[in-house]
Every structure is written in structure tokens, then in C-alpha cells.
Amino acid sequence: MPTSASPVVAAVTRLNATQPLRPFVAYAQPSRLSFIQARRAASSAALYSRAAGPSPAHPPRAVSGVHGKAAVSLAARGLSASALTRAAAAPRGAPAAAAKDSVAPAVADATSSVGSGERLLQPDASLALDQQSVGKLLTVWMVYQACGSTKLVQMAPKILKLFEKLRLSWLSNAVVRRTFFAWFCAGEKEREIVHAMRRLKESGIGSILDFSAEADLPEDATTAGGDLAEAARAHANVKADAFAKEYFHGMHMASQVPHAFAALKITGLADPEVLYRLSMPHQPLRDAFLAADHDNDGRVDYTQFKDTVLPAMPGGARVASPSGMFSMVDANGDGQVDWVDIQMALGMDNPLARPLYLSDGGAYGALESDFEDYERMVARARAVVQQAAEKGVRVMIDAEHTYFQPMIDHVALVMQREFNTGGSSQTLVYNTYQMYRTDALQRMTDDYERGVREGWRFAAKMVRGAYMELERGRAASLGYASPINPTLEATHALYDRGAAQLLDRIATAQREGAVPPALFVATHNNESIERVLQQLQSLQIDTSAEPVMFGQLLGMQDATSYALAKANIPIYKYVPYGTLDEVMPYLIRRAQENSAVAGAIRSEAAQVMAEIRRRMLGRTRRAHSVATSSL
């Protein structure tokens, strides 16, 4: 077996030997290995060679016990979701993939329809409109009227570019600032931002402060080398440092209002092209695992791992000891591994796994410099979350484009492992799951299982998703299967199944006196909110410690938000801020989102105009009534 180490392994060894990286920022530091990873690293040696070599024979160990097969058998007989939840806390053996497949039918039954009795949610637009001046109501009405014009919304980006070309951006910016920006954003300066958060708090609504600048792959990306590439990399790191500084400021502002959240976009903390390259292997690796799992029991043995799973990685051919790699993944030594095992062992936070991500010279995979940039990204995220913990602010890690999401999820899981411990009072990091994605429920189930195995509290924010057209268009242009559900109904169903699954686990934990997972129901869909409210009631879930919360965007679905607040249900608003240039992509998406539900937006516009007329004519209004107060 070859024994010479590659330059990457040598670099990893130096990285792991307590020598700090040369930071672009003072708080950069190497990744910290978990106890499990440290044990694996100590027992693994000479995993890689410079070139692919013959794989040594490695007879797989016999599976110890029948726990895994028994779990599959019981699931096939129809165990309830709550029973499977209790099983999830048992020692590893029951395959995560099998467990999630058995949960789905029970959850689907629980969410097939909203009860036909009296609805618990009765939104009242007047609760929200009472908070606004006549001038603000006129602004809102104009915004809703504009959103109701599908053609205008579709043409908006081109109109803005035309104004920029004609050097009339000052005019278009003035219009946008006084309309869309004024309604959907809290402002640019700290005083006005904090004031907006405090006004919401006075109405019983919490805030999720969101620095809404976004980052994406450049449209004209080109491959550069030498000094030019190094200069671009340095510029990207300086920009990421600036984003981190703004997130520090965001934590400071959020801490001025009790029990607030702050949102964190991982694409702001690293070069998007680095995130893209590091995310590349995820889907091929997942596809290879599913292909290797011939009997669909959610597990693969050594031969399947060596012949199918490892070759899917960019650096799989340079593994000199597949048996050593398999032993590192197979933590309990039973000769089989599931998808969660692979995620835990072959993540970027394990330096011994990083050469697997390294490109062999083609376009697939990472550059050696990406590993150092990964360290800087994690260090920035850790520093921001640490400051949030010290200031009593909870953190929402936003979901973004699918081609970045594997690394975003990875950083979120690393932060959850480090900070979601110590009981329900500990500062929590929430990861976001976009339920318009076909793999959303599988990912959420796997991440919950990982939290059980690693001993941290799982916390999820569920959204439907905001990049549907972009994702479908990109998939069509590049010739891969769309990651988005084929229909809106499929997204609704997946969202409701995911919520029901987590609610069942929360109820089970509360009955057993354990710390429950946490669920943030972020949606403007009143049917989904009604289902969750009914399940909170039927499962007798105590929301006083906020294991379940609701959320909507600032300026959207206010009738629902204020009704939930009046009923003492935990409700939060996403509160975007930033300069107009920074938040423009966000504002365009809000206009498009409203345009997609033209009927609802016309109804809201009519309610606003009715309120304006009522005030102008001096009429009185009926007393508010909110049925949700019975919860």
C-alpha cells in the first residue's frame, strides 16, 4: 500500500496541529474536531495516496445483532410516528432512511385535511391596520396595487435597469424607497430599525432582524489563475469580513429588544464560488449512496461503499485505504453505514475527509485554497453566533440557492452541534428547510437523527421557498432534474407533513419530560397555520417556552400575525434592513411573491382602502374577535 502523503494531507496535518491560519480577520481559527471525529482521526492512518492504487481486501464484519432489521420490520407493520420518535433516541442501528419512510404515511394521514369545525385562526385585518397612519395606509395600498399587476412585476427588473442606463436611478430609487422599501423593510439606520422592532414588540410580535444583502455566483464567472485569482480571493475574504462585521452590528441591534432573533446568510461569510465548489459533491454522493443501497434498507456495506459511494467523490480515486475510510465512517463497527453516518464522518469539519472534495484538475470539486477559506467561513460564523449567545439573541440561518445549500446546511449543523446544548434555555441556532424542494423532508429527518446521535437540540425553520423560478430555469438550462416539487399542492403537502412530524416529536418529548426539538412555522399560508394550531391543541403542546413559533415577513400577512399575537401565540416578523441597493433583490422577490397570489393581494388592497374610507368618513368599527385565544 502506498504510504506517501499528498500535499493536501500534509496541509491538513499542519492545520490540525494547533498552528493558526494566517487570518484575514482576527477571529479566524481552525475548526474544532468533535470527540467522535478526534477518535476516528486517531485510529485512521495513511488513507490517501497521490494516485489511485489497488484496494486492499477487506472482508466486511458481520452485523452485530438484529436491531436494524427489527426496526425495519416493525416500521413495515405500521408503527405510529410517536413510537418511531421514541425509537430515534435508541442506540444507532435503525436506519434513518427506513425510519423516515415509515413516518411519512402516518404524518400524511394526520395532515390530509383541516377539520370542518370552527377554525381556530380568524385573521382580522383591522388589528394590523390600526397600527398605521393614513399616509402609511395609502403607501400600502399603492404597493398592493402594483403587486397585483403581474406584467408590471415581471417587467420591474428590466425597468430598473433601463432607468440605470438612462442615468435616472435617482428617480426609480426615490419611488422604490417611498413605497416597497418603506413597507417591506425597517430602514437603514440603527435608530429606525430598533424603533420598528420595538413597535412590533408592543403589539406582542417578536422580530427576526435580517441584513438582507445577498450574494450569488457572478453571471460572467471566468476561471482565473496566478496573481489574478489570488487577488480575487483576497477581495472575497475582505468582503466576507465586512459582512461579518455587519452581522455583529445586527446582533447588537437585535439585543436591544428582548427575545429577538437575527438571521444569518452563510453566502455573506465566504466567496459564493467556494461554497459552490465545496457543495458540488453532495448530490453525486447522495445519488451513489442510493444506488449502492440495493435492498433499500437505508444502509450499505463495505463493498458497496468502496465500489459505488467513494468513487462518486472528486478525490475518491486517491483513497489508498478504502477499508480505513470505511472504518472511520462505521462508528459502531457493525459493518454497515447509513446516510447520516456518511454525513457525520465525511463532512468538511473532519480534516481527514477533505481530500475527498479535492478536484483532480477538472471542474468537479474544490481547490486546495478552498479548505483554508472554509476555515475562515466557519470561524466567522462561530464568532457571530458566539456574540449572539453572549447577547441573548437566537440565530436563524437562512436557506439559499440549492447549489450552495449543502455547505449552508453543513455550517448550520456545525453551529447547532456547538451551541444547541445545555437545555431549552440555551441560545439556539435554527436551520432553514425549503419545503418546495423534493428532498426537504428527507433532509430534515436526517438532520434530526444526527442531532439525536450527536446530542444536540434540533431546531428547524420551515419555509416554502423563494427561488422557484431561478431553480427551475437553471435546472432546465443545465440539463439536470429540477430540485423543486412539480406542483404547488405537492409543496403544501410536504410542508404539512414536515410540520406534523416535528410536532409529534415535540409532544412526545414534553410528555417524557425531555427537551423537545424546536419548530418555527414560517408561512403566509393560513391553511398550514390552521393545521398547526389544531395539532397544538390536539397534542396538548405547551408553547410557553416557545418550542413552536410562527413567522411572517414584515409587511405581509399582517392580519394573521396580529391575530396570533392577540391570542398569545409566539409570532415573529422577519425584519429586513440595509441600504436600498443591498435589499433590492429582496424587494423584487417580495413583489413577485405577492403577484403570484393575485387574489389574496387584491383582497388585502381592498381591506386597506376600506380602512382609509372608514377613517375619512369617521365611522366606528366592530370590536375585534380572535378565536385563537382559546388555545
C-alpha atoms as one frame of an Amber mdcrd trajectory, in Angstrom:
protein
   0.000   0.000   0.000   1.412   3.429  -0.906   2.474   5.436   2.080   3.403
   8.816   0.624   1.005  11.541   1.728  -0.439  14.053  -0.705   0.217  17.785
  -0.292  -3.398  18.124   0.895  -2.923  15.602   3.699   0.272  17.377   4.717
  -1.608  20.659   4.804  -4.391  19.104   6.837  -1.856  17.702   9.283  -0.363
  21.140   9.779  -3.848  22.613  10.133  -4.739  20.134  12.843  -1.522  20.662
  14.800  -2.603  23.825  16.636  -0.873  26.245  14.261  -3.370  29.009  13.464
  -4.142  30.046   9.934  -2.914  33.378   8.698  -6.195  35.186   9.197  -7.773
  37.908   7.136  -9.601  38.700  10.394  -8.504  38.463  13.996 -11.113  35.891
  14.999 -10.212  33.293  12.313  -9.252  29.943  13.819  -9.014  26.288  12.775
 -12.070  24.036  13.046 -12.543  22.198  16.306 -12.978  18.445  15.980 -15.732
  16.742  17.934 -14.778  13.929  20.311 -16.078  11.345  17.837 -14.056  12.823
  14.990 -10.921  13.033  17.110 -11.282   9.355  17.963 -11.751   8.478  14.310
  -8.756  10.567  13.282  -6.549   8.899  15.897  -7.482   5.436  14.625  -7.084
   6.252  10.908  -3.765   6.453   9.076  -2.471   6.647   5.504  -5.940   6.929
   3.977  -4.775   8.642   0.788  -2.172   8.207  -1.906  -1.223  10.663  -4.637
  -2.650   8.352  -7.263  -5.262   5.650  -7.077  -3.861   2.290  -6.006  -5.244
  -1.221  -5.687  -7.785  -1.533  -2.885  -6.744  -3.995  -0.192  -9.118  -6.824
   0.551 -11.352  -6.091   3.485 -13.917  -8.706   4.428 -16.902  -6.851   5.920
 -17.629  -7.533   9.560 -20.819  -9.400  10.349 -23.686  -7.223  11.528 -23.869
  -7.424  15.296 -27.430  -8.009  16.484 -30.705  -7.591  14.613 -31.670  -4.115
  15.783 -31.638  -2.586  12.292 -33.645  -5.379  10.644 -36.092  -5.489  13.528
 -36.708  -1.738  13.256 -37.451  -2.052   9.547 -39.816  -4.926  10.239 -41.688
  -3.001  12.936 -41.922   0.055  10.699 -43.411  -2.097   7.954 -46.127  -3.158
  10.406 -47.195   0.453  10.847 -45.637   1.920  13.979 -47.023   5.367  14.761
 -44.911   8.473  14.262 -44.649   8.957  18.026 -43.407   5.392  18.519 -40.765
   5.930  15.866 -39.791   9.172  17.536 -39.087   7.317  20.764 -37.132   4.746
  18.782 -34.952   7.504  17.355 -33.440   8.088  20.776 -32.224   4.481  20.986
 -28.629   3.493  20.089 -27.868   3.691  16.383 -28.945   0.690  14.403 -32.310
   1.523  12.942 -31.532   3.061   9.538 -32.534   6.683   9.221 -33.817   6.224
   5.690 -36.110   3.363   6.720 -37.354   5.310   9.725 -38.272   8.346   7.679
 -40.112   6.281   5.077 -42.218   4.692   7.804 -43.064   8.037   9.394 -44.407
   9.568   6.197 -47.714   7.644   5.876 -48.702   8.329   9.487 -47.888  12.016
   9.121 -49.706  12.254   5.794 -52.869  10.905   7.431 -52.607  13.462  10.207
 -52.431  16.370   7.770 -54.764  15.323   4.975 -57.360  17.981   5.734 -58.210
  20.796   8.093 -61.033  19.974  10.460 -64.513  21.001   9.388 -65.397  22.528
  12.761 -64.826  26.102  13.918 -61.497  27.431  12.743 -59.015  28.397  15.422
 -57.410  31.075  13.230 -59.613  34.053  12.375 -57.380  36.787  10.905 -58.657
  40.324  11.379 -57.096  42.949   9.130 -58.205  45.769  11.436 -55.823  44.537
  14.155 -52.893  45.343  11.870 -54.344  48.383  10.119 -54.991  50.103  13.448
 -51.215  50.444  13.820 -50.793  52.507  10.634 -51.314  56.181   9.819 -53.464
  57.220   6.858 -50.318  58.173   4.947 -48.796  54.733   5.538 -52.072  53.090
   4.507 -52.006  54.968   1.212 -48.446  53.742   0.645 -49.512  50.181   1.430
 -52.457  50.413  -0.947 -50.200  51.594  -3.780 -47.745  48.755  -3.071 -50.517
  46.169  -3.165 -51.934  47.646  -6.359 -48.502  47.403  -8.008 -48.039  43.827
  -6.782 -51.431  42.950  -8.212 -50.180  43.751 -11.726 -48.359  40.628 -12.879
 -46.973  42.306 -16.005 -45.586  45.232 -14.031 -43.878  42.926 -11.532 -42.377
  40.795 -14.314 -41.054  43.898 -16.042 -39.716  45.516 -12.843 -36.090  44.315
 -13.147 -35.904  45.488 -16.765 -37.481  48.835 -15.869 -34.934  49.390 -13.113
 -32.065  48.517 -15.472 -33.455  50.915 -18.059 -33.578  53.735 -15.518 -29.996
  52.938 -14.563 -28.908  53.004 -18.212 -30.605  56.386 -18.679 -28.880  57.647
 -15.510 -32.262  58.064 -13.825 -31.638  55.660 -10.949 -32.165  58.555  -8.546
 -35.790  58.716  -9.717 -36.549  54.971  -9.618 -34.780  54.674  -6.255 -36.878
  57.525  -4.835 -40.095  55.767  -5.882 -38.993  52.364  -4.557 -37.744  53.883
  -1.296 -41.085  55.568  -0.572 -43.174  52.515  -1.459 -41.761  48.983  -1.388
 -38.783  49.775   0.833 -40.929  51.746   3.294 -43.373  48.851   3.668 -41.220
  45.722   3.468 -38.039  46.978   5.232 -37.319  48.512   8.643 -34.824  51.083
   7.336 -31.112  51.726   7.005 -30.108  53.346  10.299 -29.955  51.699  13.718
 -32.430  54.103  15.320 -35.226  53.457  12.812 -34.533  49.712  12.722 -34.716
  49.294  16.502 -37.785  51.549  16.600 -39.566  49.239  14.118 -38.702  46.205
  16.264 -39.967  47.884  19.437 -43.260  48.836  17.781 -43.798  45.201  16.847
 -42.936  44.102  20.387 -45.541  46.480  21.808 -48.119  44.547  19.769 -46.867
  41.187  21.034 -44.840  40.382  17.913 -41.172  39.446  18.078 -38.535  40.266
  15.478 -36.030  38.383  13.361 -33.568  41.026  12.288 -32.356  40.339   8.761
 -29.484  42.084   6.986 -30.957  41.498   3.533 -27.907  41.878   1.310 -27.470
  38.763  -0.826 -24.644  37.055  -2.668 -24.743  34.743  -5.684 -22.478  33.339
  -8.347 -21.342  36.022 -10.826 -23.148  35.830 -14.158 -19.880  36.217 -16.075
 -17.741  33.910 -13.938 -14.429  33.065 -15.573 -11.557  30.894 -14.440  -8.555
  32.956 -13.446  -5.144  31.872 -12.314  -1.981  33.141 -10.681  -1.917  36.577
  -9.122  -5.357  37.466 -10.523  -7.013  34.529  -8.786  -5.231  35.302  -5.521
  -6.301  38.951  -5.705  -9.922  37.911  -6.316  -9.735  35.541  -3.372  -8.339
  38.240  -1.090 -11.092  40.622  -2.208 -13.759  37.989  -1.470 -12.369  37.463
   2.036 -12.305  41.195   2.732 -15.934  41.388   1.595 -16.857  38.438   3.835
 -15.159  40.174   6.777 -17.313  43.234   6.086 -20.459  41.073   6.103 -19.386
  39.504   9.407 -18.910  42.977  10.874 -22.445  43.903   9.803 -23.779  40.721
  11.382 -22.038  41.729  14.635 -23.867  45.047  14.387 -27.094  43.169  13.725
 -26.641  41.122  16.905 -26.114  44.362  18.812 -29.347  45.840  17.422 -31.343
  42.651  18.000 -30.209  42.503  21.627 -31.963  45.832  22.306 -35.358  44.109
  22.022 -35.959  41.130  24.348 -36.149  37.607  22.903 -35.256  38.656  19.361
 -33.710  36.577  16.597 -31.181  37.588  13.980 -30.885  35.995  10.555 -27.545
  34.854   9.152 -26.750  34.239   5.482 -23.767  31.949   5.054 -23.202  33.210
   1.493 -22.188  36.505   3.086 -19.386  34.825   5.030 -17.471  33.272   2.119
 -16.907  33.596  -1.595 -20.021  32.073  -3.260 -17.750  30.268  -5.730 -16.022
  28.495  -2.823 -19.407  27.433  -1.451 -20.385  26.203  -4.891 -17.273  24.066
  -5.358 -17.495  22.572  -1.875 -21.205  21.813  -2.377 -20.681  20.061  -5.739
 -20.024  16.524  -4.429 -23.132  16.364  -2.228 -25.733  15.307  -4.792 -23.476
  12.825  -6.656 -22.562  11.289  -3.283 -26.234  11.048  -2.273 -27.160   9.512
  -5.629 -24.318   6.997  -5.315 -25.442   6.006  -1.818 -28.998   5.388  -3.030
 -27.699   3.384  -5.990 -25.478   1.271  -3.713 -28.366   0.540  -1.327 -29.715
  -2.346  -3.414 -32.153  -3.653  -0.803 -33.419  -0.167   0.151 -32.816  -0.697
   3.856 -31.008   2.639   4.174 -27.567   1.071   4.730 -24.557  -0.007   2.662
 -21.761  -2.428   3.470 -18.042  -2.106   2.807 -18.126  -3.450  -0.753 -20.971
  -1.116  -1.739 -19.172   1.793  -0.079 -15.876   1.022  -1.844 -17.283   0.264
  -5.293 -20.052   2.866  -5.584 -20.015   5.521  -2.858 -16.338   6.515  -2.698
 -15.871   6.850  -6.491 -18.612   9.495  -6.552 -16.342  11.935  -4.702 -13.873
  14.065  -6.700 -10.976  12.661  -4.692 -12.319   9.143  -4.287  -9.688   7.676
  -6.626  -6.826   8.862  -4.421  -8.026   6.901  -1.387  -5.274   4.346  -0.724
  -7.153   2.562   2.045 -10.889   2.258   1.431 -11.051  -0.075   4.416  -9.584
   2.634   6.645 -12.041   5.160   5.258 -14.950   2.770   5.836 -13.831   2.141
   9.418 -13.826   5.895  10.007 -17.431   6.098   8.797 -18.612   2.933  10.569
 -18.523   4.380  14.086 -20.220   1.446  15.825 -18.277  -1.191  13.879 -21.276
  -3.206  12.689 -20.075  -3.430   9.088 -22.785  -1.182   7.658 -23.267   2.570
   7.410 -26.266   4.768   6.681 -26.520   8.228   5.135 -26.262  10.006   8.485
 -23.027   8.084   9.241 -21.593   9.315   5.947 -22.616  12.918   6.568 -21.125
  12.875  10.070 -17.809  11.292   9.078 -17.178  12.746   5.626 -18.138  16.339
   6.314 -15.734  19.200   5.766 -15.325  19.586   9.539 -13.312  16.338   9.512
  -9.909  17.295   8.043  -9.212  13.673   7.120 -12.204  13.739   4.760 -11.257
  16.928   2.934  -9.074  15.372   0.224 -12.226  13.623  -0.988 -13.534  17.024
  -2.065 -10.366  17.995  -3.945 -10.658  18.268  -7.724  -8.464  16.050  -9.857
  -7.809  19.029 -12.115 -11.214  19.291 -13.764 -14.208  21.465 -12.946 -15.676
  18.991 -10.424 -14.517  19.576  -6.868 -12.594  22.021  -4.702  -9.296  23.868
  -4.922  -6.736  23.477  -2.150  -7.241  27.142  -1.224 -10.958  26.422  -0.652
 -10.105  24.482   2.510  -8.487  27.498   4.097 -11.415  29.677   3.008 -13.743
  27.096   4.546 -11.908  27.524   7.861 -12.353  31.280   7.653 -16.060  30.926
   6.878 -16.684  28.648   9.858 -14.618  30.942  12.086 -16.718  33.936  11.027
 -19.959  32.038  11.619 -18.743  30.836  15.013 -17.733  34.339  16.066 -21.128
  35.770  15.045 -23.098  33.020  16.809 -20.885  33.339  19.892 -21.690  37.032
  20.097 -25.380  36.214  19.690 -25.147  33.750  22.564 -23.487  36.329  24.780
 -26.187  38.896  23.966 -29.129  36.514  24.344 -30.064  36.585  20.650 -31.166
  33.463  18.786 -29.921  32.836  15.251 -31.795  31.821  12.100 -29.522  30.520
   9.340 -31.259  31.288   6.060 -31.653  28.811   3.227 -30.484  29.984  -0.173
 -29.908  28.505  -3.642 -29.724  24.719  -3.956 -26.209  24.858  -5.435 -24.947
  26.414  -2.166 -27.289  24.671   0.247 -25.173  21.592   1.093 -22.450  23.808
   2.578 -25.001  26.118   4.208 -26.585  23.079   5.866 -23.160  21.848   6.891
 -22.228  25.108   8.623 -25.659  25.220  10.288 -25.194  21.688  11.641 -21.716
  22.532  12.951 -23.126  25.589  14.737 -26.035  23.584  16.154 -23.657  20.927
  17.458 -21.593  23.596  19.224 -24.372  25.879  20.513 -27.632  23.886  20.778
 -26.718  22.209  24.037 -27.393  22.906  27.682 -31.185  22.587  27.754 -34.083
  24.667  26.491 -32.697  27.951  27.859 -29.568  27.757  25.703 -29.218  30.091
  22.733 -30.446  28.193  19.722 -29.314  28.061  16.127 -32.101  27.272  13.671
 -31.522  25.849  10.213 -33.998  26.581   7.410 -35.712  23.940   5.275 -37.282
  24.945   1.955 -40.236  22.598   1.588 -40.658  23.314  -2.126 -37.624  21.081
  -2.595 -38.288  17.436  -3.360 -35.682  16.296  -0.807 -36.725  18.642   2.010
 -38.426  16.121   4.311 -35.625  13.585   3.895 -33.015  16.220   4.785 -34.959
  17.412   7.803 -35.431  13.836   9.047 -31.741  13.025   8.602 -30.653  16.189
  10.417 -32.985  15.422  13.325 -31.446  11.941  13.565 -27.971  13.475  13.514
 -28.913  15.713  16.429 -30.051  12.639  18.378 -26.770  10.841  17.724 -24.516
  13.805  18.457 -26.534  15.025  21.459 -27.762  18.498  20.454 -31.176  20.105
  20.151 -32.615  20.093  16.648 -34.205  23.419  15.659 -35.852  23.947  12.274
 -37.448  26.844  10.475 -39.761  25.608   7.740 -40.452  27.790   4.697 -41.877
  27.005   1.289 -39.071  28.696  -0.667 -38.258  31.868  -2.559 -36.141  30.877
  -5.593 -38.520  28.604  -7.529 -38.251  30.216 -10.964 -34.477  30.574 -10.723
 -34.047  26.939  -9.653 -36.294  25.546 -12.375 -34.705  27.730 -15.039 -31.184
  26.731 -14.021 -32.090  23.030 -13.985 -33.597  23.293 -17.462 -30.627  25.186
 -18.900 -28.012  22.826 -17.428 -29.976  19.638 -18.087 -30.492  18.206 -14.609
 -33.695  17.267 -12.789 -35.432  20.193 -11.142 -34.998  20.126  -7.340 -38.421
  21.775  -6.961 -41.716  19.946  -6.403 -43.697  19.687  -9.641 -46.845  21.310
  -8.221 -47.835  23.805  -5.557 -50.055  21.143  -3.999 -47.053  18.849  -3.570
 -45.231  21.640  -1.729 -48.233  22.262   0.531 -48.419  18.531   1.344 -44.688
  18.266   2.093 -44.826  21.355   4.301 -47.726  19.992   6.335 -46.121  16.552
   6.660 -42.880  18.068   7.907 -44.694  20.204  10.472 -46.774  17.260  11.700
 -43.672  15.083  12.050 -41.878  17.624  14.229 -44.992  18.471  16.256 -45.376
  14.794  17.130 -41.763  14.668  18.305 -42.230  17.841  20.364 -45.342  16.411
  22.030 -43.564  13.125  22.785 -40.589  14.928  24.357 -42.857  17.104  26.510
 -44.767  14.046  27.769 -41.482  12.338  28.678 -40.004  15.425  30.358 -37.231
  15.751  27.770 -36.027  18.850  25.934 -38.058  18.918  22.708 -36.870  19.877
  19.256 -37.930  23.346  18.132 -40.100  24.267  15.170 -40.502  27.680  13.565
 -43.512  27.674  11.238 -42.663  30.386   8.703 -45.555  30.666   6.275 -48.183
  33.006   4.865 -50.479  30.060   4.130 -53.414  30.213   6.544 -54.371  26.592
   5.880 -50.967  25.405   7.100 -51.197  27.692  10.131 -54.666  26.351  10.925
 -53.406  22.753  10.747 -50.547  23.505  13.126 -52.873  25.277  15.577 -55.230
  22.303  15.573 -52.322  19.917  16.174 -51.017  22.101  19.015 -54.429  21.752
  20.598 -54.936  18.032  19.941 -51.396  17.101  21.059 -51.621  19.436  24.088
 -48.285  21.065  23.301 -47.211  23.761  25.764 -45.926  26.755  23.766 -44.884
  28.872  26.767 -41.181  28.022  26.273 -41.596  28.518  22.507 -40.900  25.028
  21.163 -43.272  26.103  18.378 -43.359  29.595  16.857 -44.905  31.225  13.821
 -43.432  33.808  11.495 -44.248  36.026   8.550 -42.371  38.680   6.624 -42.656
  42.331   7.547 -45.468  43.864   5.503 -47.078  40.556   4.563 -49.988  38.645
   6.109 -50.299  41.186   8.919 -53.907  40.195   9.685 -52.679  36.722  10.629
 -49.630  37.975  12.556 -51.605  40.352  14.759 -54.354  37.769  15.361 -51.769
  35.255  16.599 -50.196  37.903  18.818 -53.578  38.796  20.328 -54.092  35.108
  21.100 -50.685  34.926  22.884 -49.274  32.519  20.299 -45.497  33.038  19.707
 -45.298  35.064  16.496 -42.347  36.824  14.854 -41.817  39.066  11.858 -38.769
  38.909   9.599 -37.458  42.488   9.765 -35.167  43.222   6.797 -32.788  46.158
   6.797 -29.940  47.514   4.701 -29.296  50.099   2.046 -31.688  50.244  -0.894
 -29.081  48.795  -3.273 -28.418  45.892  -0.892 -32.062  44.928  -0.402 -33.266
  45.455  -3.994 -33.153  41.699  -4.875 -35.182  41.013  -1.721 -37.771  43.659
  -2.666 -38.152  42.265  -6.182 -38.793  38.796  -4.739 -41.432  40.191  -2.372
 -43.213  41.843  -5.288 -43.059  38.596  -7.264 -44.296  36.561  -4.309 -47.284
  38.873  -3.839 -48.002  38.873  -7.559 -48.157  35.071  -7.537 -51.147  35.239
  -5.160 -53.017  37.971  -7.018 -56.399  37.110  -5.483 -55.112  37.451  -1.936
 -53.258  40.677  -2.687 -56.371  42.236  -4.236 -58.299  41.297  -1.112 -55.672
  42.939   1.100 -55.698  46.067  -1.070 -59.489  46.238  -0.720 -59.221  45.935
   3.078 -56.683  48.764   3.188 -58.870  51.027   1.057 -61.904  50.205   3.219
 -59.918  51.283   6.301 -58.881  54.532   4.593 -62.518  55.271   3.744 -63.680
  54.398   7.246 -61.259  56.880   8.764 -62.066  59.592   6.237 -65.804  59.192
   6.965 -65.303  58.891  10.747 -67.098  55.558  11.062 -66.621  53.220  14.035
 -65.553  49.604  13.778 -66.862  46.446  15.399 -64.903  45.031  18.342 -62.146
  42.575  17.478 -62.756  38.871  17.984 -59.965  36.318  17.799 -60.864  32.673
  18.248 -57.249  31.598  18.664 -57.308  32.904  22.243 -58.838  29.565  23.237
 -55.515  27.785  22.734
